[in-house]
Structures are given as structure tokens and as C-alpha cells.
Amino acid sequence: MAFPGTSGSAVTVDTRRARPTGLAVAAAGILVFNVAPFMNWVDPVGENNPRTGYESDSLVPFIAYLGIGLLVAMAYAGKRARRGQHRGLTLVSMATGIAATLWSIAYALSPMGALERGDNLSAQIGIFVAILGAALWAVGSGLLAQEIEGDDDQQVHASDASFR
């Protein structure tokens, strides 16, 4: 069947799809980041009273839950998008993963809230697990963003514009 403006030529269908590798890496990072809040993040020096990520800052669970939301959205887009990914959503996930990585590094260097409370806090294993998870999240999203875009349309010639 010829479409208007195609002069009887057949329309080619591009069946390329994004590889799921980037989504799998991002998912692993997001899951690691979501485990980190249950671990010890800081310990007041001299007290031996470590605090988990949930206890230390309310932003920790928010970032973790935001990652889950982005992962669900990217998985849904992977199923619905013709080419297996939505670049805009993937780039948002990558930017959030980068922000989570930088925030975690800053927290490890100088835990937020320590100055207000007068605490002398030392970083614990949980924050380093969070850094690893956030970095994997950002890298995985970046890998997926490099794949073919799933929300773009088939290239059309100027003469085909009337069909759209």
C-alpha cells in the first residue's frame, strides 16, 4: 500500500531497539542506593552511636524513592516506546543519578546538619555504598541514553509531510 506522497514506494520500518544493558546497570545502582539508607552513614566521634541514612537526613530516602520512580518510568517506557527507550526520561534519570552521586560524596566529606547540631561526625560504610549505587545509576542511565531514541518518529521526506 502506498501512502500519499510516496509515489508508490514502500515505507521502510526501522526495527532497531535499545539494548537493555543500560537499564539493567541503572536498576542495579538504584537498588544499591535503596539498600544504603538502612546501613550506618555517620557516627558521632567518641559516642559509638552510629546513625543510618534514614536517621541522618530526610533527603536520603527521598533520593532513593525518586530513583525507584525513575526506574519504573524507564521500564514502562522501555515496554511502550517503539525503540525501547525514551531519551528525555533517560537523561532525567542520568542527571538525577549524577546529582545523587555528587550529593553523596559531599555528605561523605562533610555530613549535612553536623554543623547545626555541633556534631563531629565520621562517615560510615552506608554513605560509600550510596556513592557506588548512585554512580552505577548515573552510568547505567547514560548507557541507555546512548541507545537509539524510542520516542522519535520515522524520518519522512518533505513530500510526505501532508500525510502526517
matplotlib code that plots the C-alpha trace (Angstrom):
import matplotlib.pyplot as plt

x = [0.0, 1.4, 1.0, 0.2, 3.3, 5.4, 4.9, 4.0, 7.3, 7.2, 7.7, 10.5, 10.1, 13.1, 13.0, 16.1, 15.6, 17.7, 19.7, 18.5, 22.1, 22.0, 18.6, 20.0, 23.0, 20.8, 18.5, 21.3, 22.6, 19.2, 18.7, 22.1, 21.2, 18.0, 19.8, 22.3, 19.8, 19.4, 23.2, 25.2, 26.0, 27.6, 28.9, 29.4, 33.1, 33.6, 30.0, 29.8, 26.2, 26.0, 23.1, 21.6, 20.8, 17.2, 18.1, 20.7, 18.9, 15.4, 16.8, 18.4, 15.1, 13.7, 16.6, 16.2, 12.5, 13.0, 15.3, 12.7, 10.1, 12.5, 13.3, 9.7, 9.1, 12.1, 11.0, 7.5, 8.9, 11.1, 8.0, 5.9, 8.4, 8.8, 12.5, 12.8, 13.7, 12.6, 15.7, 14.2, 13.3, 16.7, 18.5, 16.5, 17.5, 21.1, 21.0, 19.4, 22.0, 24.8, 23.2, 22.8, 26.5, 27.7, 25.4, 26.6, 30.3, 29.6, 27.8, 30.8, 33.2, 31.1, 27.8, 25.0, 23.5, 26.6, 27.4, 23.9, 23.9, 27.5, 28.3, 31.7, 30.5, 32.6, 31.4, 30.4, 30.0, 26.5, 27.5, 30.1, 27.6, 25.3, 28.1, 28.6, 24.9, 24.4, 27.4, 26.1, 22.7, 24.2, 26.4, 23.5, 21.2, 24.0, 24.4, 20.7, 20.7, 23.3, 21.0, 18.5, 15.8, 12.4, 10.1, 11.3, 9.3, 10.3, 12.2, 9.8, 10.6, 9.2, 6.6, 5.3, 4.5, 1.0, 0.4, 1.3]
y = [0.0, 3.4, 6.4, 9.8, 11.5, 8.3, 7.7, 4.1, 3.2, 1.1, 2.6, 1.0, 0.2, 0.6, -2.3, -1.4, -1.3, -0.1, -2.8, -3.2, -3.2, 0.4, -0.1, -3.1, -1.2, 1.8, -0.6, -2.3, 1.2, 2.3, -0.9, -0.5, 3.1, 2.0, -0.5, 2.1, 4.1, 1.0, 1.0, 3.2, 6.5, 8.5, 8.0, 10.8, 10.7, 9.2, 8.1, 4.7, 5.6, 5.2, 6.6, 5.1, 7.1, 7.3, 8.7, 11.2, 13.1, 13.1, 13.7, 10.2, 8.3, 10.9, 10.4, 6.6, 6.7, 9.1, 6.6, 3.9, 6.1, 6.8, 3.2, 2.2, 5.0, 3.9, 0.3, 1.3, 3.5, 0.5, -1.6, 1.2, 3.0, 1.8, 1.6, 0.6, 3.8, 7.4, 9.7, 12.6, 10.3, 8.6, 11.9, 13.0, 9.7, 10.3, 13.9, 12.7, 9.9, 12.4, 14.7, 11.8, 10.9, 14.4, 14.8, 11.5, 12.5, 15.9, 14.1, 11.7, 14.7, 16.8, 15.3, 17.8, 19.0, 18.3, 22.0, 22.9, 20.1, 20.6, 17.0, 15.8, 13.0, 10.4, 8.8, 5.1, 2.3, 3.3, 6.5, 4.8, 2.2, 5.1, 6.7, 3.3, 2.9, 6.5, 6.2, 3.0, 4.6, 7.6, 5.4, 3.0, 5.8, 7.3, 3.9, 3.8, 7.4, 6.5, 3.9, 4.7, 7.0, 5.4, 8.4, 9.7, 9.4, 7.7, 10.0, 11.4, 13.3, 16.8, 15.4, 13.0, 15.9, 16.1, 12.5, 13.4]
z = [0.0, -0.9, 1.3, -0.1, -1.4, -1.6, -5.3, -4.8, -2.9, 0.1, 3.5, 5.4, 9.1, 11.4, 13.9, 15.9, 19.7, 22.5, 24.4, 27.9, 29.3, 30.5, 32.1, 34.0, 35.2, 36.3, 38.1, 39.9, 41.0, 42.1, 44.1, 45.8, 46.6, 48.2, 50.4, 51.6, 53.8, 56.1, 56.7, 59.1, 57.4, 60.2, 63.7, 66.2, 67.1, 70.6, 71.1, 69.2, 68.3, 64.5, 62.6, 59.5, 56.3, 57.3, 60.7, 59.4, 56.7, 55.3, 51.8, 51.8, 51.4, 49.1, 46.6, 47.0, 46.3, 43.4, 41.9, 42.2, 40.5, 37.6, 37.2, 37.0, 34.4, 32.3, 32.4, 31.4, 28.6, 27.5, 27.0, 25.4, 23.2, 19.7, 20.0, 23.7, 25.4, 25.9, 25.7, 27.7, 30.6, 30.5, 30.6, 33.6, 35.3, 34.4, 35.7, 39.0, 39.3, 38.9, 41.4, 43.9, 43.4, 44.0, 47.0, 48.5, 48.0, 49.6, 52.5, 53.0, 53.1, 55.5, 56.7, 56.3, 59.5, 61.6, 62.0, 63.2, 65.7, 66.7, 65.9, 65.0, 62.6, 60.8, 57.6, 57.8, 55.2, 54.2, 52.5, 50.5, 49.3, 48.4, 46.3, 44.5, 43.9, 42.6, 40.3, 38.8, 38.4, 36.5, 34.3, 33.5, 32.6, 30.4, 28.7, 27.9, 26.7, 24.1, 22.6, 19.8, 20.9, 21.4, 21.1, 17.7, 14.5, 11.3, 9.0, 6.5, 3.3, 2.7, 0.3, 3.0, 5.4, 4.2, 5.3, 8.9]

ax = plt.figure().add_subplot(projection="3d")
ax.plot(x, y, z, "-o")
ax.set_aspect("equal")
plt.show()
